[in-house]
Amino acid sequence: MMTTVLDTRAPGRSAKVSPPSGSRRSKLSQLNWAGGLAGWLWLLIVVIPIYWIVITSFKAQADYYGTNPLAPPVSPTLENYRFVLENHFVRYFFNSVIVTLGSIIPAVAVSFMAAYAIVRGSAVSRFLRTANAIFLLGLAIPLQAVIIPVYLIIIKLEMYDTLGAIILPSIAFAIPLSVLVLSNFIRDVPKELFESMRMDGATEWGTLWRLALPLTRPALVTVTIYQGLQVWNGFLLPLILTQSPEQRTLPLALASFQGQYSVNIPAVLASVVLTTLPILTLYIIGRRQLLSGLTAGFGK
């Protein structure tokens, strides 16, 4: 006797088939547990010092020595920040802003035009190939190796103990890496776009600003943020090329401040927080284009 089994489900509906439990186990076994654990461990190593710096900057000096260092402040105070601002922090901040903007804007502009000339004309110009080799050679020369010649040149130019003495060497040392990143990025732009601009009657100058500039914006943001960070945190040039307190930048002022008020740890950490805020803000604003420039700038 044959028995007929009827499907009572509504027509048009397909049965949901749950994946076998074996596939779930295989997916779990493929997860990199060691890499994930190492990532979380590294995150703790990075975050805990930052957390300690921030919470300590809001503690009173008496509370810092009498409580757990990692415990949040019982009664937060802004006295440390007021104390730092009253000790000429604003002057040092504007000195760093002047040095950073005065170094990065010319360096990025010159590097962008040089990178465009190297990519577009190196095949026909021996001079441009030589210039590119010189820029690459500049990457192999550290600042510490030439600080004495730079010091003597600044003395000859009678620029010692001025902000210009910091700006000029900063421009020179920012150009080689900027040219390398920008030239690699411009090289990834299809040649057909440049040829179409030329057929439309555009000059090299017009092609530079109307085509190359918009397409290389992520790379420009990348080198601007990176070189700005280097100049902002620069310590050796202000230390060697300036002398008076009026010409100090934030890193040099922070070092002297730490030596002068080494007992007042919360005040020192408040100055550290104020020093890092501008760079952190700049990174948050240009984060997407910075990551795009870092990944696409070395496409070839």
ZAVOTOR-941180 format. One record per residue (C-alpha): residue number from 0; residue in three letters; chain; x, z, y. Coordinates in nm, 2 decimals. Layout:
<sites>
num,residuo,cadena,X,Z,Y
NUM,Ala,A,X,Z,Y
...
</sites>
This chain:
<sites>
num,residuo,cadena,X,Z,Y
0,Met,A,0.00,0.00,0.00
1,Met,A,0.14,-0.10,0.34
2,Thr,A,0.11,0.12,0.65
3,Thr,A,0.10,-0.04,0.99
4,Val,A,0.25,0.16,1.28
5,Leu,A,0.09,0.08,1.62
6,Asp,A,0.29,0.12,1.95
7,Thr,A,0.06,0.33,2.17
8,Arg,A,0.28,0.27,2.48
9,Ala,A,0.13,0.07,2.76
10,Pro,A,0.23,-0.30,2.76
11,Gly,A,0.52,-0.40,2.98
12,Arg,A,0.69,-0.07,2.95
13,Ser,A,1.02,-0.05,2.77
14,Ala,A,1.13,0.25,2.58
15,Lys,A,1.40,0.46,2.75
16,Val,A,1.70,0.49,2.52
17,Ser,A,1.92,0.79,2.59
18,Pro,A,2.29,0.72,2.55
19,Pro,A,2.44,0.87,2.25
20,Ser,A,2.61,1.20,2.29
21,Gly,A,2.94,1.05,2.17
22,Ser,A,2.97,0.83,2.48
23,Arg,A,2.93,1.13,2.70
24,Arg,A,3.20,1.31,2.52
25,Ser,A,3.43,1.00,2.56
26,Lys,A,3.37,0.99,2.93
27,Leu,A,3.45,1.36,2.96
28,Ser,A,3.76,1.31,2.76
29,Gln,A,3.88,1.03,2.99
30,Leu,A,3.86,1.26,3.30
31,Asn,A,4.20,1.35,3.44
32,Trp,A,4.16,1.73,3.43
33,Ala,A,4.53,1.79,3.50
34,Gly,A,4.53,1.57,3.80
35,Gly,A,4.21,1.73,3.94
36,Leu,A,4.34,2.08,3.89
37,Ala,A,4.67,1.98,4.07
38,Gly,A,4.47,1.83,4.35
39,Trp,A,4.27,2.15,4.40
40,Leu,A,4.58,2.35,4.38
41,Trp,A,4.75,2.14,4.65
42,Leu,A,4.44,2.17,4.87
43,Leu,A,4.46,2.55,4.85
44,Ile,A,4.84,2.53,4.94
45,Val,A,4.76,2.33,5.25
46,Val,A,4.43,2.50,5.36
47,Ile,A,4.54,2.87,5.32
48,Pro,A,4.82,2.85,5.59
49,Ile,A,4.59,2.66,5.83
50,Tyr,A,4.31,2.92,5.77
51,Trp,A,4.56,3.20,5.83
52,Ile,A,4.68,3.05,6.16
53,Val,A,4.33,3.00,6.29
54,Ile,A,4.19,3.34,6.21
55,Thr,A,4.51,3.52,6.33
56,Ser,A,4.49,3.35,6.67
57,Phe,A,4.15,3.53,6.72
58,Lys,A,4.28,3.87,6.63
59,Ala,A,4.41,4.14,6.86
60,Gln,A,4.77,4.23,6.82
61,Ala,A,4.68,4.58,6.68
62,Asp,A,4.43,4.44,6.43
63,Tyr,A,4.69,4.19,6.30
64,Tyr,A,4.92,4.47,6.18
65,Gly,A,4.65,4.70,6.06
66,Thr,A,4.43,4.47,5.85
67,Asn,A,4.46,4.22,5.56
68,Pro,A,4.64,3.90,5.69
69,Leu,A,4.38,3.68,5.52
70,Ala,A,4.07,3.88,5.63
71,Pro,A,3.87,3.73,5.91
72,Pro,A,3.89,3.92,6.25
73,Val,A,3.65,4.21,6.28
74,Ser,A,3.61,4.16,6.65
75,Pro,A,3.73,3.81,6.75
76,Thr,A,3.89,3.78,7.09
77,Leu,A,4.01,3.50,7.31
78,Glu,A,4.27,3.72,7.47
79,Asn,A,4.56,3.54,7.30
80,Tyr,A,4.45,3.20,7.43
81,Arg,A,4.41,3.33,7.78
82,Phe,A,4.76,3.48,7.75
83,Val,A,4.91,3.15,7.64
84,Leu,A,4.74,2.95,7.92
85,Glu,A,4.87,3.19,8.18
86,Asn,A,5.23,3.13,8.07
87,His,A,5.25,2.77,8.20
88,Phe,A,5.10,2.61,7.89
89,Val,A,4.90,2.36,8.10
90,Arg,A,5.22,2.24,8.26
91,Tyr,A,5.39,2.19,7.93
92,Phe,A,5.08,2.02,7.80
93,Phe,A,5.08,1.76,8.08
94,Asn,A,5.45,1.70,8.03
95,Ser,A,5.38,1.61,7.67
96,Val,A,5.09,1.39,7.76
97,Ile,A,5.31,1.20,8.02
98,Val,A,5.59,1.16,7.77
99,Thr,A,5.36,1.05,7.49
100,Leu,A,5.16,0.79,7.69
101,Gly,A,5.47,0.67,7.88
102,Ser,A,5.64,0.61,7.55
103,Ile,A,5.37,0.48,7.32
104,Ile,A,5.19,0.23,7.56
105,Pro,A,5.51,0.03,7.64
106,Ala,A,5.64,0.06,7.28
107,Val,A,5.31,-0.07,7.12
108,Ala,A,5.27,-0.35,7.37
109,Val,A,5.63,-0.47,7.33
110,Ser,A,5.61,-0.44,6.95
111,Phe,A,5.28,-0.63,6.93
112,Met,A,5.42,-0.92,7.13
113,Ala,A,5.75,-0.92,6.94
114,Ala,A,5.57,-0.91,6.61
115,Tyr,A,5.35,-1.21,6.71
116,Ala,A,5.66,-1.41,6.82
117,Ile,A,5.85,-1.32,6.50
118,Val,A,5.56,-1.43,6.27
119,Arg,A,5.46,-1.74,6.46
120,Gly,A,5.80,-1.87,6.56
121,Ser,A,6.06,-1.73,6.32
122,Ala,A,6.04,-2.05,6.11
123,Val,A,6.17,-2.26,6.39
124,Ser,A,6.37,-2.02,6.60
125,Arg,A,6.70,-1.88,6.49
126,Phe,A,6.69,-1.63,6.78
127,Leu,A,6.36,-1.48,6.65
128,Arg,A,6.50,-1.44,6.30
129,Thr,A,6.80,-1.26,6.45
130,Ala,A,6.58,-1.04,6.66
131,Asn,A,6.37,-0.95,6.35
132,Ala,A,6.69,-0.85,6.16
133,Ile,A,6.80,-0.63,6.46
134,Phe,A,6.46,-0.46,6.45
135,Leu,A,6.49,-0.40,6.08
136,Leu,A,6.84,-0.26,6.13
137,Gly,A,6.70,-0.01,6.38
138,Leu,A,6.50,0.15,6.10
139,Ala,A,6.83,0.25,5.93
140,Ile,A,6.97,0.44,6.23
141,Pro,A,6.84,0.80,6.26
142,Leu,A,6.80,0.96,6.60
143,Gln,A,7.05,1.24,6.51
144,Ala,A,7.33,0.98,6.46
145,Val,A,7.31,0.84,6.81
146,Ile,A,7.20,1.14,7.01
147,Ile,A,7.55,1.17,7.18
148,Pro,A,7.56,0.81,7.30
149,Val,A,7.20,0.84,7.42
150,Tyr,A,7.30,1.16,7.61
151,Leu,A,7.59,0.98,7.77
152,Ile,A,7.37,0.68,7.87
153,Ile,A,7.12,0.91,8.03
154,Ile,A,7.39,1.09,8.22
155,Lys,A,7.52,0.75,8.35
156,Leu,A,7.17,0.65,8.46
157,Glu,A,7.14,0.98,8.64
158,Met,A,6.81,1.06,8.46
159,Tyr,A,6.92,1.38,8.30
160,Asp,A,6.66,1.66,8.31
161,Thr,A,6.37,1.43,8.38
162,Leu,A,6.07,1.31,8.17
163,Gly,A,6.20,0.96,8.19
164,Ala,A,6.51,1.07,8.00
165,Ile,A,6.28,1.15,7.71
166,Ile,A,6.05,0.84,7.75
167,Leu,A,6.32,0.57,7.73
168,Pro,A,6.48,0.67,7.40
169,Ser,A,6.14,0.74,7.25
170,Ile,A,6.04,0.38,7.33
171,Ala,A,6.35,0.24,7.17
172,Phe,A,6.31,0.44,6.85
173,Ala,A,5.93,0.36,6.82
174,Ile,A,5.97,-0.02,6.84
175,Pro,A,6.14,-0.10,6.50
176,Leu,A,5.88,0.05,6.27
177,Ser,A,5.59,-0.07,6.50
178,Val,A,5.73,-0.43,6.48
179,Leu,A,5.75,-0.41,6.10
180,Val,A,5.39,-0.29,6.06
181,Leu,A,5.24,-0.53,6.31
182,Ser,A,5.43,-0.83,6.19
183,Asn,A,5.32,-0.77,5.83
184,Phe,A,4.96,-0.74,5.95
185,Ile,A,4.97,-1.05,6.16
186,Arg,A,5.13,-1.24,5.87
187,Asp,A,4.81,-1.16,5.67
188,Val,A,4.60,-1.35,5.92
189,Pro,A,4.52,-1.70,5.79
190,Lys,A,4.72,-1.97,5.96
191,Glu,A,4.41,-2.18,5.98
192,Leu,A,4.27,-1.95,6.25
193,Phe,A,4.58,-2.00,6.47
194,Glu,A,4.57,-2.38,6.41
195,Ser,A,4.20,-2.39,6.51
196,Met,A,4.28,-2.20,6.83
197,Arg,A,4.56,-2.45,6.91
198,Met,A,4.32,-2.75,6.84
199,Asp,A,4.07,-2.60,7.09
200,Gly,A,4.34,-2.60,7.35
201,Ala,A,4.44,-2.24,7.36
202,Thr,A,4.79,-2.15,7.46
203,Glu,A,5.01,-1.91,7.27
204,Trp,A,4.93,-1.64,7.53
205,Gly,A,4.56,-1.69,7.49
206,Thr,A,4.59,-1.69,7.11
207,Leu,A,4.78,-1.37,7.13
208,Trp,A,4.52,-1.18,7.32
209,Arg,A,4.20,-1.35,7.20
210,Leu,A,4.27,-1.39,6.83
211,Ala,A,4.57,-1.18,6.72
212,Leu,A,4.48,-0.87,6.92
213,Pro,A,4.12,-0.82,6.78
214,Leu,A,4.23,-0.89,6.43
215,Thr,A,4.52,-0.65,6.44
216,Arg,A,4.33,-0.36,6.59
217,Pro,A,4.35,-0.14,6.28
218,Ala,A,4.73,-0.19,6.27
219,Leu,A,4.76,-0.11,6.64
220,Val,A,4.56,0.21,6.60
221,Thr,A,4.79,0.30,6.30
222,Val,A,5.12,0.26,6.49
223,Thr,A,4.97,0.42,6.80
224,Ile,A,4.86,0.74,6.62
225,Tyr,A,5.18,0.75,6.40
226,Gln,A,5.42,0.70,6.69
227,Gly,A,5.22,0.92,6.92
228,Leu,A,5.25,1.20,6.66
229,Gln,A,5.62,1.15,6.64
230,Val,A,5.67,1.16,7.02
231,Trp,A,5.43,1.45,7.06
232,Asn,A,5.61,1.66,6.80
233,Gly,A,5.96,1.54,6.91
234,Phe,A,6.20,1.83,6.96
235,Leu,A,6.55,1.69,6.96
236,Leu,A,6.53,1.46,7.27
237,Pro,A,6.37,1.73,7.50
238,Leu,A,6.62,1.98,7.38
239,Ile,A,6.92,1.76,7.45
240,Leu,A,6.80,1.56,7.76
241,Thr,A,6.63,1.84,7.96
242,Gln,A,6.73,2.17,8.09
243,Ser,A,6.49,2.32,8.34
244,Pro,A,6.17,2.49,8.22
245,Glu,A,5.96,2.26,8.44
246,Gln,A,6.05,1.96,8.22
247,Arg,A,5.97,2.12,7.89
248,Thr,A,5.73,1.96,7.64
249,Leu,A,5.51,2.15,7.41
250,Pro,A,5.74,2.17,7.10
251,Leu,A,6.03,2.29,7.31
252,Ala,A,5.81,2.53,7.50
253,Leu,A,5.66,2.66,7.18
254,Ala,A,6.01,2.73,7.04
255,Ser,A,6.10,2.93,7.35
256,Phe,A,5.76,3.10,7.36
257,Gln,A,5.81,3.21,7.00
258,Gly,A,6.15,3.35,7.09
259,Gln,A,6.02,3.53,7.40
260,Tyr,A,5.71,3.67,7.24
261,Ser,A,5.81,3.69,6.87
262,Val,A,5.64,4.03,6.82
263,Asn,A,5.30,3.90,6.94
264,Ile,A,5.22,3.69,6.64
265,Pro,A,4.86,3.62,6.73
266,Ala,A,4.96,3.48,7.07
267,Val,A,5.23,3.25,6.91
268,Leu,A,4.97,3.12,6.66
269,Ala,A,4.72,3.06,6.94
270,Ser,A,4.98,2.84,7.11
271,Val,A,5.03,2.65,6.78
272,Val,A,4.65,2.59,6.76
273,Leu,A,4.64,2.46,7.12
274,Thr,A,4.94,2.23,7.05
275,Thr,A,4.78,2.07,6.74
276,Leu,A,4.43,2.01,6.88
277,Pro,A,4.51,1.69,7.07
278,Ile,A,4.67,1.52,6.77
279,Leu,A,4.39,1.64,6.55
280,Thr,A,4.13,1.50,6.79
281,Leu,A,4.31,1.16,6.81
282,Tyr,A,4.32,1.14,6.43
283,Ile,A,3.95,1.22,6.40
284,Ile,A,3.86,0.95,6.65
285,Gly,A,4.07,0.67,6.49
286,Arg,A,4.06,0.79,6.13
287,Arg,A,3.88,0.48,5.99
288,Gln,A,4.10,0.23,6.16
289,Leu,A,4.41,0.43,6.08
290,Leu,A,4.33,0.42,5.70
291,Ser,A,4.25,0.05,5.73
292,Gly,A,4.58,-0.03,5.90
293,Leu,A,4.78,0.17,5.65
294,Thr,A,4.62,-0.01,5.35
295,Ala,A,4.61,-0.36,5.50
296,Gly,A,4.93,-0.37,5.70
297,Phe,A,5.14,-0.41,5.39
298,Gly,A,4.92,-0.66,5.21
299,Lys,A,5.21,-0.89,5.13
</sites>
